[in-house]
Amino acid sequence: MDIHGISFLLYNAFLIPVTFFSFVYYIVALRSILSKEENEDFDGGGIDWPQVTIQIPTFNEPVAIRCAKSCLNFDYPKEKFDIIIGDDSTDERVSKAIDDFAKRNRGKVTVTRRGHNRGFKAGNLNHMLKFSRGEIIVIFDSDFIAPRNFLKRIVKPFVKDKKVGCVQAEWDFLNENTNYISKLSSTLLMFYYSLIVPINKRLGVPFLFGSGEAVRKDLILELGGWQEGSLTEDTEFSLRIFKEGYKIVYLNDVKVKGEVPYTLKGLMSQQRRWAYGNTRAFLEHSRDILLGRLSLLQKMMVTYTTSIGYLSNFFLLLFLITGIVYFFSQPSAPIDIGRFISKTSEIFLMTSGFLLGGVVALSKKNKSEILFSSLVSVLTVGFLVSFSVSVGFFKAIFGKKMVWSAINKQGNFDFIPQKLFYMHRG
C-alpha cells in the first residue's frame, strides 16, 4: 500500500475520535447557549470578617509588586488582612525591588525567602503558610490584579457556609490584545471557562485555578499542605478536596485579571505543563476518584477535565496531518467539484464542534472581536500548541519527568526594562 492509501486509512480512523470530541463540544456549546449563568448575591453588611493572609509566590518576577499594590487597595478591614510575598528569586535586582516595596508598606507586607526554588510554587506556598496568620489563605500568581471588593466577595462564602473549603474567582485577562498569540491564549482559556467550568460548577466539582483562589488554612494543614513538585498544585489539591467531600465554590461574577502568554514558546510551555500536571494529578488519585464517593457524572467530568479531554488535541492533530498528506499525495486527476464540496461540507459538520465551542465561548465573554485572529492562530501555530499539549499528556501517562518553567510576564518590564531584565540573571 502506498502513502496515499495509508494516509487515507489513518485519516478515516482518526476521524472517529475527532467526531466524538466534536459531538461533545456541540453538546456543551448548545448547553452554554441555552443556560444562564447564576451570580452569587452579595451583601457585606453586618459580617464579622475573618483574618485573611494573601500569599503571592514569585520567582524572578518584580510584577509581584503590582499584584501586592492591587491587594493593598481592598476595601476589607485593614486590620483583618496582611500580605506575604514569597520570594524565591535568584535575581538580586528583583529581590531588592520587593524588599524596598515591603519597607514602604511595613506592617502590611512581609517577604519570606527559602534561598531555593525546590518544590516549585507548592513549596513556596507551604513555606509561606508557616508565617500566615489568617484563617483564610488567598493566593495570587504574581501577574494578577483584583478589584477593590474582591476580598469581601471571595471570603463571604466561608462566612455563610462552614462546609465551604475553597472559593475560586473567574479569570479575566490584562494583555489579550497584545498579538495573535495572546488572543489565542485567552481564547483557549475562555473556551474552558465558558463551556467546561459551568458544567463542573453545576455538578459540584469546580476546580481551583491556582490564582484568585481562597482556602481555609485549617483545611490545607489537614490535607497535608500543597504537593511539592506538582506542576499543577491547584488541580492536585482540588482532587484531594473532592475525595474528602469538602466543597469548592466557583464565583463566575467575581473576576481577577492576569496575563496570558504572548509568545509561542510561552504558550506551548504553559499548555504542556498544564496537560502534564493535570494528567499526573488524575493518575495519582484516579483509583480514589473513580471508586470513591462522587456520582457517575461527577467522575466523568473530573476525568474529562483532568485527562481524557487532552486526547482531543492529539487526535485532531493526527487527523489534520493525515488529511493533508492524503490530499497532496493523491494522483493527478480531474476534480469532481460537486463531490469535493459535498464531502468537505460533510467533514466540516462532523468536526466543527471545536469551532462552534470557540465562537460560543467568545460570544459569552463579549470577546467576539478577536474571533478572526484567534482562528488564524489556531490554523497556524495551533498545530504546534496541540503538539505541545500531546507531549505533556503522554509524558504524564508514561511517567516521564517534567520540570516547572517560568513564562515571561509583560508586567515585569514596568519595573525592570526588557533589555536589562534578561541580563545578568542568576
C-alpha positions as a Python dict, from the first residue, in 0.01 Angstrom:
ca = {
    (1, 'M'): (0, 0, 0),
    (2, 'D'): (139, 341, -97),
    (3, 'I'): (147, 656, 118),
    (4, 'H'): (-180, 777, -31),
    (5, 'G'): (-361, 461, 73),
    (6, 'I'): (-205, 456, 420),
    (7, 'S'): (-289, 820, 485),
    (8, 'F'): (-647, 755, 367),
    (9, 'L'): (-689, 471, 618),
    (10, 'L'): (-536, 671, 903),
    (11, 'Y'): (-738, 979, 815),
    (12, 'N'): (-1064, 786, 839),
    (13, 'A'): (-950, 612, 1157),
    (14, 'F'): (-871, 942, 1330),
    (15, 'L'): (-1198, 1088, 1205),
    (16, 'I'): (-1383, 865, 1454),
    (17, 'P'): (-1240, 1010, 1780),
    (18, 'V'): (-1235, 1361, 1632),
    (19, 'T'): (-1606, 1331, 1554),
    (20, 'F'): (-1668, 1207, 1908),
    (21, 'F'): (-1494, 1506, 2067),
    (22, 'S'): (-1662, 1739, 1818),
    (23, 'F'): (-2000, 1600, 1921),
    (24, 'V'): (-1911, 1657, 2287),
    (25, 'Y'): (-1834, 2022, 2213),
    (26, 'Y'): (-2153, 2058, 2011),
    (27, 'I'): (-2343, 1945, 2321),
    (28, 'V'): (-2159, 2168, 2570),
    (29, 'A'): (-2179, 2465, 2331),
    (30, 'L'): (-2555, 2416, 2296),
    (31, 'R'): (-2585, 2388, 2673),
    (32, 'S'): (-2390, 2712, 2712),
    (33, 'I'): (-2620, 2890, 2466),
    (34, 'L'): (-2934, 2775, 2643),
    (35, 'S'): (-2818, 2820, 3002),
    (36, 'K'): (-2786, 3137, 3203),
    (37, 'E'): (-2504, 3197, 3448),
    (38, 'E'): (-2620, 3237, 3806),
    (39, 'N'): (-2450, 3510, 4007),
    (40, 'E'): (-2399, 3498, 4380),
    (41, 'D'): (-2596, 3754, 4582),
    (42, 'F'): (-2365, 3976, 4784),
    (43, 'D'): (-2447, 4174, 5095),
    (44, 'G'): (-2144, 4254, 5307),
    (45, 'G'): (-2332, 4423, 5589),
    (46, 'G'): (-2310, 4303, 5950),
    (47, 'I'): (-2036, 4045, 5890),
    (48, 'D'): (-1757, 3972, 6136),
    (49, 'W'): (-1487, 3933, 5873),
    (50, 'P'): (-1224, 3664, 5943),
    (51, 'Q'): (-849, 3723, 5936),
    (52, 'V'): (-702, 3674, 5588),
    (53, 'T'): (-346, 3626, 5466),
    (54, 'I'): (-278, 3696, 5099),
    (55, 'Q'): (7, 3491, 4954),
    (56, 'I'): (192, 3597, 4638),
    (57, 'P'): (455, 3338, 4536),
    (58, 'T'): (713, 3471, 4291),
    (59, 'F'): (1032, 3363, 4116),
    (60, 'N'): (1230, 3643, 3950),
    (61, 'E'): (908, 3838, 3883),
    (62, 'P'): (905, 4200, 4001),
    (63, 'V'): (547, 4221, 3871),
    (64, 'A'): (456, 4071, 4210),
    (65, 'I'): (480, 4429, 4337),
    (66, 'R'): (192, 4530, 4108),
    (67, 'C'): (-13, 4243, 4249),
    (68, 'A'): (61, 4346, 4607),
    (69, 'K'): (-30, 4709, 4530),
    (70, 'S'): (-366, 4589, 4398),
    (71, 'C'): (-423, 4393, 4719),
    (72, 'L'): (-345, 4694, 4939),
    (73, 'N'): (-648, 4868, 4785),
    (74, 'F'): (-901, 4607, 4901),
    (75, 'D'): (-1198, 4750, 5089),
    (76, 'Y'): (-1160, 4476, 5351),
    (77, 'P'): (-1098, 4591, 5712),
    (78, 'K'): (-730, 4690, 5711),
    (79, 'E'): (-652, 4520, 6041),
    (80, 'K'): (-803, 4193, 5914),
    (81, 'F'): (-564, 4113, 5629),
    (82, 'D'): (-193, 4100, 5559),
    (83, 'I'): (17, 4026, 5250),
    (84, 'I'): (312, 3789, 5216),
    (85, 'I'): (534, 3789, 4907),
    (86, 'G'): (713, 3455, 4889),
    (87, 'D'): (1029, 3549, 4701),
    (88, 'D'): (1225, 3256, 4555),
    (89, 'S'): (1412, 3488, 4319),
    (90, 'T'): (1773, 3433, 4213),
    (91, 'D'): (1789, 3783, 4062),
    (92, 'E'): (1911, 4029, 4328),
    (93, 'R'): (1751, 4323, 4145),
    (94, 'V'): (1409, 4164, 4180),
    (95, 'S'): (1461, 4083, 4547),
    (96, 'K'): (1578, 4439, 4617),
    (97, 'A'): (1273, 4589, 4446),
    (98, 'I'): (1045, 4363, 4650),
    (99, 'D'): (1228, 4448, 4974),
    (100, 'D'): (1203, 4821, 4905),
    (101, 'F'): (830, 4787, 4843),
    (102, 'A'): (781, 4588, 5165),
    (103, 'K'): (972, 4850, 5366),
    (104, 'R'): (744, 5123, 5231),
    (105, 'N'): (445, 4915, 5344),
    (106, 'R'): (582, 4784, 5672),
    (107, 'G'): (314, 4624, 5882),
    (108, 'K'): (102, 4522, 5582),
    (109, 'V'): (353, 4348, 5353),
    (110, 'T'): (617, 4096, 5457),
    (111, 'V'): (864, 3897, 5250),
    (112, 'T'): (962, 3534, 5303),
    (113, 'R'): (1255, 3356, 5138),
    (114, 'R'): (1375, 2998, 5119),
    (115, 'G'): (1701, 3053, 4932),
    (116, 'H'): (1597, 2796, 4670),
    (117, 'N'): (1303, 2700, 4448),
    (118, 'R'): (1264, 2335, 4548),
    (119, 'G'): (909, 2211, 4525),
    (120, 'F'): (832, 2495, 4284),
    (121, 'K'): (525, 2705, 4362),
    (122, 'A'): (380, 2447, 4602),
    (123, 'G'): (698, 2451, 4809),
    (124, 'N'): (682, 2829, 4826),
    (125, 'L'): (317, 2820, 4936),
    (126, 'N'): (395, 2569, 5211),
    (127, 'H'): (680, 2787, 5333),
    (128, 'M'): (460, 3098, 5343),
    (129, 'L'): (199, 2903, 5539),
    (130, 'K'): (437, 2898, 5838),
    (131, 'F'): (415, 3277, 5854),
    (132, 'S'): (45, 3314, 5771),
    (133, 'R'): (-183, 3446, 6048),
    (134, 'G'): (-508, 3430, 5854),
    (135, 'E'): (-790, 3180, 5892),
    (136, 'I'): (-837, 3215, 5517),
    (137, 'I'): (-547, 3196, 5272),
    (138, 'V'): (-589, 3387, 4945),
    (139, 'I'): (-343, 3306, 4667),
    (140, 'F'): (-244, 3514, 4365),
    (141, 'D'): (6, 3443, 4092),
    (142, 'S'): (240, 3741, 4066),
    (143, 'D'): (92, 3883, 3743),
    (144, 'F'): (-266, 3913, 3874),
    (145, 'I'): (-465, 4210, 3998),
    (146, 'A'): (-811, 4220, 4157),
    (147, 'P'): (-1089, 4478, 4210),
    (148, 'R'): (-1137, 4660, 4542),
    (149, 'N'): (-1429, 4444, 4655),
    (150, 'F'): (-1258, 4115, 4567),
    (151, 'L'): (-1157, 4011, 4918),
    (152, 'K'): (-1503, 4056, 5068),
    (153, 'R'): (-1660, 3874, 4773),
    (154, 'I'): (-1431, 3572, 4794),
    (155, 'V'): (-1441, 3547, 5175),
    (156, 'K'): (-1821, 3577, 5207),
    (157, 'P'): (-1896, 3211, 5111),
    (158, 'F'): (-1676, 3091, 5400),
    (159, 'V'): (-1880, 3302, 5643),
    (160, 'K'): (-2213, 3182, 5500),
    (161, 'D'): (-2130, 2810, 5494),
    (162, 'K'): (-1883, 2636, 5724),
    (163, 'K'): (-1870, 2341, 5482),
    (164, 'V'): (-1703, 2557, 5216),
    (165, 'G'): (-1335, 2466, 5197),
    (166, 'C'): (-1227, 2670, 4894),
    (167, 'V'): (-1353, 2952, 4674),
    (168, 'Q'): (-1235, 3030, 4321),
    (169, 'A'): (-1287, 3352, 4125),
    (170, 'E'): (-1308, 3366, 3746),
    (171, 'W'): (-1008, 3476, 3542),
    (172, 'D'): (-1001, 3767, 3301),
    (173, 'F'): (-702, 3899, 3108),
    (174, 'L'): (-479, 4204, 3108),
    (175, 'N'): (-297, 4158, 2777),
    (176, 'E'): (-521, 3957, 2546),
    (177, 'N'): (-487, 4210, 2261),
    (178, 'T'): (-105, 4215, 2256),
    (179, 'N'): (-74, 3993, 1946),
    (180, 'Y'): (-214, 3684, 1776),
    (181, 'I'): (-57, 3453, 2035),
    (182, 'S'): (-213, 3636, 2330),
    (183, 'K'): (-552, 3627, 2157),
    (184, 'L'): (-519, 3252, 2106),
    (185, 'S'): (-408, 3209, 2469),
    (186, 'S'): (-711, 3395, 2602),
    (187, 'T'): (-948, 3214, 2364),
    (188, 'L'): (-828, 2874, 2489),
    (189, 'L'): (-894, 2981, 2847),
    (190, 'M'): (-1234, 3134, 2766),
    (191, 'F'): (-1326, 2807, 2594),
    (192, 'Y'): (-1264, 2630, 2925),
    (193, 'Y'): (-1438, 2890, 3143),
    (194, 'S'): (-1744, 2923, 2921),
    (195, 'L'): (-1804, 2559, 2832),
    (196, 'I'): (-1643, 2324, 3084),
    (197, 'V'): (-1635, 2517, 3413),
    (198, 'P'): (-2013, 2584, 3424),
    (199, 'I'): (-2077, 2210, 3396),
    (200, 'N'): (-1826, 2134, 3670),
    (201, 'K'): (-1988, 2403, 3885),
    (202, 'R'): (-2338, 2267, 3828),
    (203, 'L'): (-2218, 1917, 3921),
    (204, 'G'): (-2039, 2040, 4233),
    (205, 'V'): (-1683, 1970, 4116),
    (206, 'P'): (-1532, 2304, 4011),
    (207, 'F'): (-1152, 2310, 4022),
    (208, 'L'): (-914, 2561, 4174),
    (209, 'F'): (-712, 2755, 3914),
    (210, 'G'): (-406, 2840, 4121),
    (211, 'S'): (-469, 3216, 4136),
    (212, 'G'): (-762, 3423, 4259),
    (213, 'E'): (-844, 3141, 4499),
    (214, 'A'): (-913, 3122, 4872),
    (215, 'V'): (-870, 2821, 5102),
    (216, 'R'): (-927, 2761, 5471),
    (217, 'K'): (-586, 2739, 5638),
    (218, 'D'): (-700, 2453, 5862),
    (219, 'L'): (-803, 2255, 5555),
    (220, 'I'): (-462, 2298, 5391),
    (221, 'L'): (-297, 2171, 5710),
    (222, 'E'): (-547, 1886, 5749),
    (223, 'L'): (-477, 1760, 5397),
    (224, 'G'): (-100, 1780, 5441),
    (225, 'G'): (-27, 2103, 5257),
    (226, 'W'): (35, 2160, 4888),
    (227, 'Q'): (202, 1877, 4696),
    (228, 'E'): (557, 1993, 4638),
    (229, 'G'): (694, 1922, 4292),
    (230, 'S'): (349, 1918, 4134),
    (231, 'L'): (327, 2127, 3817),
    (232, 'T'): (-42, 2194, 3882),
    (233, 'E'): (-73, 2202, 4260),
    (234, 'D'): (-420, 2357, 4227),
    (235, 'T'): (-564, 2061, 4037),
    (236, 'E'): (-394, 1808, 4263),
    (237, 'F'): (-532, 1981, 4574),
    (238, 'S'): (-879, 2001, 4415),
    (239, 'L'): (-881, 1625, 4365),
    (240, 'R'): (-799, 1574, 4733),
    (241, 'I'): (-1084, 1812, 4819),
    (242, 'F'): (-1326, 1606, 4609),
    (243, 'K'): (-1205, 1281, 4765),
    (244, 'E'): (-1260, 1411, 5118),
    (245, 'G'): (-1602, 1558, 5042),
    (246, 'Y'): (-1527, 1925, 5101),
    (247, 'K'): (-1695, 2198, 4899),
    (248, 'I'): (-1539, 2429, 4638),
    (249, 'V'): (-1742, 2737, 4541),
    (250, 'Y'): (-1687, 2895, 4199),
    (251, 'L'): (-1778, 3265, 4161),
    (252, 'N'): (-1820, 3340, 3791),
    (253, 'D'): (-1916, 3703, 3862),
    (254, 'V'): (-1603, 3778, 4068),
    (255, 'K'): (-1317, 3836, 3827),
    (256, 'V'): (-944, 3871, 3867),
    (257, 'K'): (-717, 3974, 3582),
    (258, 'G'): (-387, 3814, 3488),
    (259, 'E'): (-154, 3793, 3193),
    (260, 'V'): (-172, 3528, 2922),
    (261, 'P'): (131, 3404, 2726),
    (262, 'Y'): (214, 3635, 2436),
    (263, 'T'): (497, 3431, 2282),
    (264, 'L'): (465, 3094, 2112),
    (265, 'K'): (728, 2947, 2343),
    (266, 'G'): (538, 3069, 2647),
    (267, 'L'): (202, 2936, 2527),
    (268, 'M'): (345, 2596, 2437),
    (269, 'S'): (522, 2573, 2772),
    (270, 'Q'): (207, 2667, 2964),
    (271, 'Q'): (-20, 2423, 2781),
    (272, 'R'): (236, 2141, 2802),
    (273, 'R'): (279, 2197, 3177),
    (274, 'W'): (-96, 2205, 3241),
    (275, 'A'): (-156, 1888, 3038),
    (276, 'Y'): (125, 1711, 3218),
    (277, 'G'): (41, 1832, 3569),
    (278, 'N'): (-333, 1771, 3543),
    (279, 'T'): (-289, 1424, 3396),
    (280, 'R'): (-30, 1327, 3660),
    (281, 'A'): (-263, 1452, 3933),
    (282, 'F'): (-552, 1246, 3796),
    (283, 'L'): (-340, 932, 3761),
    (284, 'E'): (-224, 968, 4119),
    (285, 'H'): (-579, 996, 4252),
    (286, 'S'): (-766, 801, 3982),
    (287, 'R'): (-847, 499, 4195),
    (288, 'D'): (-996, 705, 4477),
    (289, 'I'): (-1182, 931, 4234),
    (290, 'L'): (-1328, 654, 4019),
    (291, 'L'): (-1417, 425, 4310),
    (292, 'G'): (-1500, 696, 4562),
    (293, 'R'): (-1798, 898, 4676),
    (294, 'L'): (-1852, 1106, 4360),
    (295, 'S'): (-2152, 1043, 4136),
    (296, 'L'): (-2107, 893, 3789),
    (297, 'L'): (-2149, 1232, 3619),
    (298, 'Q'): (-1902, 1392, 3859),
    (299, 'K'): (-1648, 1119, 3789),
    (300, 'M'): (-1694, 1163, 3415),
    (301, 'M'): (-1638, 1540, 3428),
    (302, 'V'): (-1339, 1515, 3663),
    (303, 'T'): (-1181, 1256, 3434),
    (304, 'Y'): (-1254, 1460, 3123),
    (305, 'T'): (-1128, 1785, 3273),
    (306, 'T'): (-801, 1645, 3404),
    (307, 'S'): (-700, 1387, 3143),
    (308, 'I'): (-923, 1246, 2870),
    (309, 'G'): (-1006, 1589, 2727),
    (310, 'Y'): (-642, 1635, 2626),
    (311, 'L'): (-675, 1349, 2379),
    (312, 'S'): (-885, 1576, 2158),
    (313, 'N'): (-566, 1772, 2076),
    (314, 'F'): (-379, 1453, 1990),
    (315, 'F'): (-644, 1306, 1761),
    (316, 'L'): (-725, 1638, 1596),
    (317, 'L'): (-356, 1693, 1519),
    (318, 'L'): (-317, 1347, 1365),
    (319, 'F'): (-643, 1387, 1174),
    (320, 'L'): (-526, 1712, 1016),
    (321, 'I'): (-178, 1581, 935),
    (322, 'T'): (-304, 1263, 769),
    (323, 'G'): (-570, 1463, 585),
    (324, 'I'): (-305, 1695, 441),
    (325, 'V'): (-85, 1402, 338),
    (326, 'Y'): (-383, 1226, 179),
    (327, 'F'): (-485, 1537, -15),
    (328, 'F'): (-141, 1613, -157),
    (329, 'S'): (-43, 1253, -229),
    (330, 'Q'): (-340, 1167, -447),
    (331, 'P'): (-269, 1102, -817),
    (332, 'S'): (-336, 1384, -1059),
    (333, 'A'): (-690, 1366, -1188),
    (334, 'P'): (-979, 1600, -1273),
    (335, 'I'): (-1154, 1724, -957),
    (336, 'D'): (-1523, 1648, -920),
    (337, 'I'): (-1626, 1988, -779),
    (338, 'G'): (-1969, 1873, -666),
    (339, 'R'): (-1834, 1569, -483),
    (340, 'F'): (-1549, 1773, -331),
    (341, 'I'): (-1788, 2035, -190),
    (342, 'S'): (-2028, 1768, -62),
    (343, 'K'): (-1755, 1568, 109),
    (344, 'T'): (-1587, 1877, 256),
    (345, 'S'): (-1918, 2003, 394),
    (346, 'E'): (-1988, 1664, 548),
    (347, 'I'): (-1649, 1652, 721),
    (348, 'F'): (-1685, 2013, 836),
    (349, 'L'): (-2021, 1943, 1000),
    (350, 'M'): (-1880, 1634, 1169),
    (351, 'T'): (-1576, 1811, 1312),
    (352, 'S'): (-1676, 2173, 1368),
    (353, 'G'): (-1788, 2130, 1727),
    (354, 'F'): (-1447, 2270, 1822),
    (355, 'L'): (-1513, 2583, 1615),
    (356, 'L'): (-1867, 2627, 1747),
    (357, 'G'): (-1735, 2596, 2101),
    (358, 'G'): (-1483, 2873, 2039),
    (359, 'V'): (-1746, 3102, 1884),
    (360, 'V'): (-1985, 3047, 2174),
    (361, 'A'): (-1710, 3099, 2432),
    (362, 'L'): (-1601, 3431, 2283),
    (363, 'S'): (-1961, 3543, 2245),
    (364, 'K'): (-2043, 3460, 2608),
    (365, 'K'): (-1746, 3666, 2725),
    (366, 'N'): (-1821, 3953, 2482),
    (367, 'K'): (-1492, 3897, 2301),
    (368, 'S'): (-1621, 3821, 1951),
    (369, 'E'): (-1389, 4084, 1803),
    (370, 'I'): (-1089, 3853, 1848),
    (371, 'L'): (-1256, 3558, 1673),
    (372, 'F'): (-1083, 3607, 1337),
    (373, 'S'): (-734, 3650, 1480),
    (374, 'S'): (-786, 3352, 1710),
    (375, 'L'): (-899, 3141, 1416),
    (376, 'V'): (-589, 3242, 1218),
    (377, 'S'): (-373, 3144, 1515),
    (378, 'V'): (-549, 2809, 1555),
    (379, 'L'): (-494, 2723, 1188),
    (380, 'T'): (-123, 2814, 1207),
    (381, 'V'): (54, 2795, 1543),
    (382, 'G'): (-237, 2594, 1681),
    (383, 'F'): (-74, 2283, 1534),
    (384, 'L'): (233, 2340, 1750),
    (385, 'V'): (24, 2408, 2059),
    (386, 'S'): (-170, 2084, 2006),
    (387, 'F'): (159, 1900, 1966),
    (388, 'S'): (287, 2053, 2289),
    (389, 'V'): (-29, 1951, 2477),
    (390, 'S'): (6, 1597, 2343),
    (391, 'V'): (369, 1581, 2456),
    (392, 'G'): (269, 1686, 2807),
    (393, 'F'): (-17, 1437, 2820),
    (394, 'F'): (186, 1136, 2706),
    (395, 'K'): (485, 1226, 2922),
    (396, 'A'): (247, 1212, 3216),
    (397, 'I'): (94, 884, 3101),
    (398, 'F'): (437, 719, 3070),
    (399, 'G'): (571, 866, 3392),
    (400, 'K'): (839, 1086, 3237),
    (401, 'K'): (975, 1377, 3439),
    (402, 'M'): (896, 1739, 3357),
    (403, 'V'): (1019, 2046, 3539),
    (404, 'W'): (844, 2375, 3605),
    (405, 'S'): (948, 2669, 3388),
    (406, 'A'): (859, 3037, 3421),
    (407, 'I'): (669, 3223, 3148),
    (408, 'N'): (760, 3579, 3052),
    (409, 'K'): (529, 3839, 3208),
    (410, 'Q'): (497, 4175, 3035),
    (411, 'G'): (435, 4344, 3369),
    (412, 'N'): (793, 4266, 3473),
    (413, 'F'): (915, 4528, 3228),
    (414, 'D'): (731, 4802, 3418),
    (415, 'F'): (987, 4753, 3695),
    (416, 'I'): (1297, 4645, 3501),
    (417, 'P'): (1337, 4745, 3132),
    (418, 'Q'): (1308, 4445, 2899),
    (419, 'K'): (1665, 4470, 2766),
    (420, 'L'): (1802, 4473, 3120),
    (421, 'F'): (1560, 4214, 3258),
    (422, 'Y'): (1730, 3924, 3080),
    (423, 'M'): (2086, 4040, 3158),
    (424, 'H'): (2290, 3900, 3447),
    (425, 'R'): (2020, 3659, 3562),
    (426, 'G'): (2131, 3434, 3841),
}
